[in-house]
Amino acid sequence: MSVRPLPRPWSGRTSLRRKIAALAAATALLVVAAVGVLVHLWTADDIRGRGEARAMNTLYAAMEVYRRTGVLTDGAEIDPDGLPAALRDPADGERHPAYDGHVEANVGPSVWAAQRTGGPGSPVLAVQINLGPDRANLSRLDAAMAVASLIALAAAVPLAVYGAGLLSRRLDRVAETAARISAGDLDARTGPTKGRDEVADIAATVDRMADSLALRLRTERRFTADVAHELRTPVGGLLAAVDLLPPGETEDLLRARVRDLRDLVEDLLEISRLDAGAEEPVRVRVPLGAVVADAVSRTGLTTEVVEVTDTARTAAEGIVRTVESDPRRLERIVANLVVNAHRHGAAPVQVTVDGTAVVVRDHGPGFPDDLLLHGPRRFHTGARERGSGHGLGLTIASGQARLLGAELLLANAPDGGAVATLRLPS
């Protein structure tokens, strides 16, 4: 039996595996980028520091030679044209370095070191250390880091997808179990899961929730069955006592109320047996149209029955459409649907037999949204405009349909009215 297909809890969602893989890829990319920038900055600073040290040492050696011999060595120059402005007029006679980021044809970024050859106003001796080769090595290091990062990323993403897949499968198992419990399968359990983590805790919580819910439902069903069973005897006594009353309006009223009470007790007992799984259908091949027509006539309500058949073929070959089902339960379902349509809907009520489907249509306010969403529930009739009742007719019809392996679909017609469709198995 089905009222409305329950949506899968994961329909229309973005796969958790993809989310985790994308997060892992983004994290790895950020880590790689951060490490690459840090390595680049640290190496560039180290190159500059080593260049300044070389420039200072070279200047020291060249100054010693120049002061003793007056000869310029190690590429030293006196007041060279390319000397940075900060070194053209040193404030003292000490050595001073300066970085020059200017790049020429054969000279890349460089480090200068300069020192006065004598007192204030004396010429400035300077040396230039070309950092171009070291900067080229830095570019090669950046390229190597990029390649290594891509390789690491290519290895990390599949591992992240695999790990996310393991987690996703475990969560899917928990979600599927929760969906089965929500759909009414109270025996569904997640079972033991590997590891002790949040997923295992969720699975254990779902199982405990199902156990608690099943226990409560069993208690409720047992209570309903016990109450209904205990009421049968006093209700039977009331019927016998009513028969002893003198004929009259009071006797008729009491008889009607006692019969309503008897029918309610019988309905509760039937629901209890269906819930307990104590019912077994007796399947025989029966003419569907005849069974439906007989069930409708037993209700005593004015209802049109229409059987959709291939008239020419039926007349030529004498074909009678039959189904394998339990005729007593099938009559019970059809009768409940027809009575429900008359009680809560409005005339005209029409029953259509089409193939293995039986459609009961009324022209009332239609089924309330709550009924269409959650399905029939005992002692719940939905909207007030659908009249009074105990809400047991559709509940029994649903249970009997489920027992027969049939599907009961509830819907509202576009032009108004409730439509109940019973689809029997082929």
N, C-alpha and C positions, 0 to 999 in steps of 0.2 A: 504494500500500500504506500502511496506517496501523495502528499498534498501539494507540496512545492519542493523541487530539488534544493537541497541545502547547498549553498555555495561552498566550494572548497576554500578553506581558510587561506590558502596560498594563491587563489586565482587573482590574476592581474597584478601580481607583485613583482618586484625586481628580485632576482635570485640572490639569496644570502651568499652563495658561493661567489657570485660576481661582485657583490659589494665588498666582501672580505678580500678578494683578489685585487680589486681596484684600490682598496685602502692599503693593502700591502705594497702594491706597485707604487702608489703615491708616496708612502712612507719611505720605501727604498730609494725612490727618486730624490726625495728631500734630503735623506741622509747622504746619498751620493753627492748631491749638489753641495751640501754643507761641507762635507769632507774635502771635495775638490777645491772649493773656494779657500778653505783653511790651508790646505797644502800649497795652493798657489801663492797665497799671501805670505805664508811662512817661508817658502822657498825664495820668493822675490825679495823679502826682507833679508834673508840669509845671503843671497847673492850681493845685495847692496852692502851689507855689513862686511863681507869678505873683500868686496871691491875697495871699500874705504880703508880697510886694514892694509891691503896691498899698496894702495896709493900712498898712505902714510909711510910705510916701510921704504917704498921706492924713493919717496921724497927725502927721507932721512939719509939714505945712502948717497943719493945724487948731491945733496947739500954738503955732505962731508967731502966728497970728491971736488966739488966746485970751490969750496973754501980753501982747500989745500992747493989745488992745481989751476983753478979757474976754467976747468974743462967741464962741459955739459955732458952727462952720461944718462943712460937709462931713459932716453927720450925726454929729458928735462928741457924746459924752455924758460927764457927770461921774458916776462910780460907778454905771453902769447895772446894773439887776437881773440881766440875762442874762450879765454878765461872767464868764468862766471863773474858777474859784477860783485858778488859778495866776497870774492877773493882778490879783487884788484887793489884794494887798499886795506890790508889787514890792520887791525887795531894794535897789534903787538908783533913780536918777532917769533911767535910760536907757529907750529904747523896747524893748518886748518883744512878740513875736507869740505867738499860741496858736490852735490849730485846734479848732473846735467842730463835731462831727459831728451835733449835734442838728438835727432837721428839724421846722419848724413849718408852719403853713398856707401862708404865702406866702414863707417863708424856708427855703432849703435849707441844706446844710452851709455853714459860714462860717468866716472867719478874723478874729480879733480882734487889735488892736494897742493897747497901753496904755502910759501914762507918767505919772509923778507930775507934778503941776502946779508943785510947789515942793520943799521939803525933806521929810525923813522925817515921816510922819504926814499929809502934805497930800493932798487929793483926787486921784483918778486919772482922767485924761482918756483915753477909749477910743473907738475907731471899729470898726465891724463891716462887713466886706466879704462880701456874699452870693455864694456860689459856685454857687447853684442853676442859673443859666443855663449856666454852664460845664459843670456836671455833666450837664445835659440834652444839651448838645452831645456829651459823652462817651458817653451812651447811644445817641445817633444814630450816632456813630462805631462803637460796638460792633455795632449793627444792620447798618451798611454793611459792616463787616468780615465779619460772618457771611454776608451775601448774597454778597459777593465770594468768600468761601471755598467756599461751595456751588457757585458757578459754576466756580471753578477745579477743584474736586473732580470736578464733572460732566464737565469737559473732560479731566482727567488720567486718569480711569478708562478711558474708551474708548481713549485712546492707550496706556495700560498693557496693555489687553487685546489691542490690535493688535500691540504689540511682543512680548508674551508668546506670541501666536499664531505669529509668525514663528519664535521660538525653539522653541516646542513642535513645530512642523512639522519643523524640522531634527532635533530629538531623536527624534521619531517615526520619521523616515526611518532614523536610525542604529539605533534599537531594532528596527525591522522587519527591517533587514538582519541584525542579530545573531540575531534569531529564525529567519530563513530559514537562516542558517549552522548554527544549533543543530539545525534540523530536517533538515539534510543537504544543503542547497543550497550547495555550496562555490563556485559561480560567482557568488553574490550579492555585490555590492559597493555601498558607499555612494556612491562616486564623488566627484568634486571638490565641495566646498561653498564657499559664498560667505564671504569674510572669513577672517581668521586669528584665531581665538579658541579657547576651550576646546572648543566643540562641533566645530569643524573638527579639532582635535587628537584628539578621541574618534573621529570618523569615520575619520580616517587610521589610528588604532590598530586599529580594527575591521577595516579593509581589509588592513592588514599581517598581522593575526592570521589572517584568512581565507587570505591568500596562503601563509603559513607552514603552516597546517593542510592546505591543498590539496597543497602540495609534499610534506609528510610522507605523506599518504595515497597520493599517486601513487607515491612511492618504495616504500611498503609493498605496494601492489598489484602493482607491477612485480616486486618481490622474490618475492611469492607466486606470481605467474604464471611467473617464470623457474624457481623451484624445482620447481613442479609439472610444468612442461614437461620439465625435465631429468630428473625422476624417472620419467617415463613409460617411457623405454627400459630402464633397469635393472629396473623392476618387471615389464615384459613379459618380460625375460630370466629373472627369478625364476619367473614362471609357467611358462615353457617348461622350466626346470630342474626344477621340482617334478613336471612330467609324467614325467620320466625316473626318478623315485624308485620303488622297489618299493612296491606297495600295502601299506598298513598304517596303524597309528594315527599314526605320525610324519608320514607323507605327508599324511594328512587334516588334521592340525593345521597343518602348514606351508602347505598349500593354502588353508585358511581364513584364516590370517593374511596371506598374500600377497594374497588377494582383498580383504580389508579394506583393505590398503595401497593396492591399485589403486583401490578405490572412493573412498578419501580423496583420492588424487591427482586423480581425475576430478572430485570435488566442488570441490577447490581451483581447478582449471582453469575449471569452470563459474562459480564465484564471480568469478574474475578477469575472465572475459568479460562478466559482468553489470556489474561495477564499471566496466569500461572502456567500456561502452555499445556493445559490438561485436555484440550480439545483436539480431536483428530478428524479430518474430513473423510467422508465416504464418497469416493469419486465414481461416478457412472457417466455414461454418455447420454445427454439429454438434449431435446430440442430447445434452444435458447429462447426463441420467440414465445413458445408455449409456456415455458416456465415463467418468463417475465409477465406475460398476460395473466397467468393464474395468480401470481403474486400481487399484481395490481388489483385484480378483482377482489381478492381477499381483504384488501384495505377498506372496501366499500366507498371509496372516494372517487369522484368523477375525474377520470384521468384518461387522456387519449394515448393509445399505444400504436406506434408506427414501426413497422419492420421494413428496413431498406433491403431489398433483394433484387437479383437479376430476374425480372418477371418472365422473360422469354425462356431463359434456361430452366427456371424452376418449373414452368408449365410443361416444357418438353421432356424433361428428365425426371420430374417428380422429386427434385432435390429438397431436402429439409436440412437447414443449417443446424448442426449440433455442436456441443462443446462437452468436454470431459470435466465435470465439476460435481460438487455436492449440491443437489437441488434444494435441500432444506436450507442450507446456509445461503445459497444464491437467492432464494425467495426472501429470506430474512433481510439481506442487504437491500434488495429492490424495494421491499415494503417499507423499510426504515427511510430510504431516500424519498419515496413518494410521500409518506406521512410528514416528513420534515419539510418537503416543498409546500404541502398544503398548510401546515401549521405555521411556518415562518415566512412563507412566500405569498404569492397571490396567483389566482387563476388567470389564464388557463395553465394547467400543468400537463406537460407532454413527456412521454417516455418513448425514446427512439432506440430501436435495436438495429445496429449497423455492424455486420460481421460479428466479431467477438466483443464488441463494445456496447454498453448500455448507457444511454445519456438521459438524465432526468433534468428537465428544464422547467423553471417557473418564471413568473413575471413580477416578482416582488422586488424588494429593495436590494436583493443580492446578498452574498456572504460578506460579513464585516472583514475589514483588513486584518484584524487580529486573528481571525479564524484562518484566513488564507495564509498568513505568515507562520503561525504556530501549529495549525492543524486542529482537529477536533479535540476538545478536552471535556471531561465529565463535569457536570454541573456548571458549565460555562457556555452560555448561549450567545454571547457577543453583543451586538447592537440591540437596543431596546425596540427598534422598529421591526425587528424580526420576531417579536412576540415572546411569550413565556415558554418555559420548558426546563428540563433537567440537563440538557446537553448530552444525553446518553445515546440518542438515536444514531448520530453520526459517529460517536465513539465506538458503538457496537458494529456499525457498518464498516468502519476502518479496520477493526480487529478481525472481523470475519473475512474481509477482503485479503488482509495479510495472510490469514490462515490458508486461503485458497490459492495463494500465490498471485493474486490479482493486484491491480493498481487502481486506487481511487483518487481521482483528480478533482479538486474543487476550484472553480473559477467563476467569474462574473461575465455575463454576455455584454458585448459592446452597447447593445441597445437596452440594457437593463435586465435584471433577473439573475437568479443563481443557476449555475450549470454544474451538475455532478456527473462525472464520467467514470464508469466502471469498465476497466479493460481487463478482460479475462485472458489467461495465457492461451496461446494458439494450440 
